Amino acid sequence: MERLVRLAMDRIVPHVTSLPGQPAADTEGAEALARELIERDPPETGTPAEELLDLLFTRAIPKSFNTASPGYLAYIPGGGLFQAAVADLVAAATNRYVGVFAAAPALVQLETNVVRWFARLAGLPPGAGGYLASGGSLANFSALVAARRDRLPEDFLSGVLYVSDQTHHCVAKAAALAGFPARRVREIATDDGFRLRLDLLEQAVADDRRNGLRPFLVTGNAGSTNTGAVDDLPALADFCRRERLWLHVDAAYGGFFLLTERGRRAMAGLESADSVVLDPHKGLFLPYGAGCLLVRDAETLRRAHGSEADYLPGMQRDPAFVDFCEISPELSRSFRGLAAWLPIKMHGLGPFRRNLDEKLDLALWAADELRLRPGVEIVAEPQLSLLAFRLVRPSRPPDAVDALNRRLLTAINGRGRVHLTGTNLKGRFVLRLCVLSFRTHADRIRAALEDVDAALREVAE
Ligand SMILES: Cc1ncc(COP(=O)(O)O)c(C=O)c1O
């Protein structure tokens, strides 16, 4: 065991410590490598660990988006706290069963503590509950199922839910998985700040009621993926209360900015939600595999997910304790809570708070610098740590300007120090820059700005 871990550590430590010097993404030849690695039959005999680890560290791992690097400013950056990786090693090596409380009460309690800390962070009342899911998509799915069960009859096909045109696609996917036809998902347009337009929402809900349908849920964004937009949550909460609608807030990206003063201000109103998703594998810098669903009333999760079987041990009725299998889709599950618990206990929340504050500063600084570049327009101002920008050329046809911006993106990323991604906003191609890794500091944003300048010179027309 020690030898195997040492062999792994001999490769992990140089890899992690050299992350700042590694390219922010390198997928050249990666597809050919993937093809070369196709193996039809599983091996009958073993291969030495050194050889396998070398395959991983010298060939496979380098050929990817470097989601753990400080230069990864694409999509939503990954983290990868090493303490969480150690927690995963402990959890997997001891392999305790945390799906039911009776099987490992003390371990389940550690994970329950983490969820309760998050619920307090979200400002939810004492009756709140939740669980750690594998990611934001699963957490959003579970939220929709809980709301469906709570607000609609068993025959629920007249139910309608509302999203904005900036809502993450996983919510529409969740609706489909939860059994709703696409025609029961209303997409509401957003304003200039990419926030859901309440006037259009009110109208859509009224129209649906008039047509005999049953509006039941509104999804608000607390940090959209496309632009980082935070919807007007107090207004949404008011509206949902008046209309007796379930307010679900997708804070998968934005949620942990609640640790900061500015984040709390930006996301005021989130505490009124009936359910909230926030992803520790985004804003808490954990490795992938950690989402979190919180609900205002823990019983709503139990009603949606609870089930019985003769072969299971008795479930907890003590409100201090939780059986995860009763409030989530999973029975057997990894002990994912340990990956959050260990880093939080080792560091306290202070360093997380300071790190997230720094990301807010870096995004503001990047936006202020970018807008000084001639011809550069900030299309989405940072509401948290994400912004979108583009090069404008009023005299050129829109498609030519889109093509120019695509070339700009390729030229920036081609330098290898940062990796940005693009998206379409109101029909036009824009570049996005999202700062979320604990490894990203001012030096990397400076490098990003230098690379933007070099790329602007390169594509200048
Ligand atoms: C706002 C938002 N919601 C949901 C998701 C989906 O989360 P996951 O990728 O963890 O399934 C994402 C992912 O980036 C997101 O940014």
The ligand as a Gaussian input file, in Angstrom:
#p B3LYP/6-31G(d) Opt

LIG

0 1
 C      -25.162000      27.625000     -13.140000
 C      -24.902000      26.161000     -13.342000
 N      -25.870000      25.276000     -13.066000
 C      -25.692000      23.964000     -13.216000
 C      -24.506000      23.455000     -13.699000
 C      -24.346000      21.974000     -13.880000
 O      -23.507000      21.500000     -12.891000
 P      -22.652000      20.158000     -13.059000
 O      -21.741000      20.389000     -14.214000
 O      -21.960000      20.036000     -11.751000
 O      -23.606000      19.044000     -13.314000
 C      -23.469000      24.329000     -14.009000
 C      -22.193000      23.816000     -14.538000
 O      -21.322000      24.539000     -14.923000
 C      -23.670000      25.714000     -13.815000
 O      -22.699000      26.603000     -14.086000

